[in-house]
Every structure is written in C-alpha cells, then in structure tokens.
Amino acid sequence: MRYYGPLPQVWFTDAEGTVDTGALARYRETGQVWAEWDCSPAPGDGDAVPDKTTA
C-alpha cells in the first residue's frame, strides 16, 4: 500500500459485480487483505492427454 497506494474496490468485487463490503471495510480499517481460493482442478481440467512427440 505504501508504494502503490490503496487497492481499488474492484479487488473486492466478484465476477458477478458484487462487492464484498466486509472485506473492503476490513482492508480500509487495517490495510490487510485476507484471501483464500480453491486450487483444485476445474471440471474438464486434466481430461485431455497431451500428445507425445518424437524427435
């Protein structure tokens, strides 16, 4: 934050355009961002088998 300024509201907005007002308020009060995500494969990921090429 001290190098680039505060994060804009879009960082707290989901794909549907809904702002996580709790997270945004916590960030504005504390300067901290709490995040989590699911790193499991999306449906269809890993289904394709890469082609093997020969040299």
C-alpha positions in Angstrom: 0.0 0.0 0.0 2.7 2.4 0.8 4.4 2.0 -2.7 1.4 1.9 -5.0 -1.5 3.4 -2.9 -4.6 1.7 -1.7 -6.3 -1.1 -3.6 -9.4 -0.1 -5.6 -12.8 -1.5 -4.9 -12.6 -3.8 -7.9 -10.2 -6.0 -5.9 -13.1 -6.9 -3.6 -15.6 -7.5 -6.4 -16.6 -10.9 -7.7 -17.3 -11.9 -11.3 -20.9 -11.0 -10.9 -20.1 -7.5 -9.8 -20.9 -8.0 -6.1 -18.6 -6.1 -3.7 -17.5 -8.0 -0.6 -18.2 -5.0 1.7 -16.9 -6.8 4.8 -13.5 -7.5 3.2 -13.4 -4.0 1.8 -14.2 -2.4 5.1 -11.6 -4.6 6.9 -9.0 -3.6 4.3 -9.8 0.1 4.7 -9.5 -0.2 8.5 -6.5 -2.4 8.8 -4.7 -2.3 5.5 -4.8 -6.1 5.4 -6.3 -8.3 2.6 -7.4 -11.8 3.6 -7.9 -14.2 0.7 -8.4 -17.9 0.0 -9.0 -19.9 -3.0 -9.6 -23.5 -4.2 -6.7 -24.8 -6.2 -8.4 -28.0 -7.2 -8.8 -28.6 -11.0 -11.9 -27.1 -12.6 -14.3 -29.5 -14.3 -12.6 -30.7 -17.5 -9.1 -29.9 -16.4 -6.8 -32.8 -16.8 -9.2 -34.7 -19.1 -7.0 -34.1 -22.2 -3.9 -36.3 -22.5 -1.1 -34.3 -24.2 0.2 -35.7 -27.4 3.6 -37.3 -27.3 6.0 -36.1 -30.0 9.1 -37.9 -31.1 12.3 -36.2 -32.0 
